[in-house]
């Protein structure tokens, strides 16, 4: 007999402490649901082939664009369209749910020290 268990987001967030390193918690078709802890400034980058969605679960984040910015608070989400250069930032730790296709590199083609391995499950 199969067992069915919900995914507890609070428990999953408790399993890692590093910032800017997405952790996969589920997949739906070719899309992954990733938990990410943000703090400080990320790198300017884009994703040429995909949109990405940020849903804020705790804290507050900003998404900066070359021509403006948006604040995203608890209970809010924002879709960044493919090919749009952006930088995420959080003045204090922010927990988000990120939804994007499997295999997307967090820094796009920008690279650098904040590039995290893809497809890391918790």
PyMOL commands that set and color helices and strands:
alter all, ss='L'
color gray80, all
select helices_A, chain A and resi 9-13
alter helices_A, ss='H'
color red, helices_A
select strands_A, chain A and resi 23-28+31-41+52-58+60-65+68-73+77-80+86-101
alter strands_A, ss='S'
color yellow, strands_A
deselect
rebuild
show_as cartoon
